[in-house]
Amino acid sequence: MHTSIEILMKNLNRKLLGYFRYYGVTDNSISLNKFRDCVQRILYKILNRRSQVKSLNWDKYTLFKRIHKTQNYKIYVNIFELRKEISYIM
């Protein structure tokens, strides 16, 4: 039996949030964007493998993404502001 879509998206968003919080530092937005796009492609493939018939084309997948939103990346740590706080060490 398959995991329900709601549980799958909830777990995926939790893992994405943890990834984005860990790697969400200044000047890393290009890598975070590439990672998010890669996750989107893998999710599309996974959702198509849920049955023996190809059930999802890219247009249906974009509609699916509107309903089931995935976590967006955000820059959580600005490394340039940290230098001001630890300048006494340098």
Order of alpha helices (4+ residues) and beta strands (2+ residues): alpha-alpha-alpha-alpha
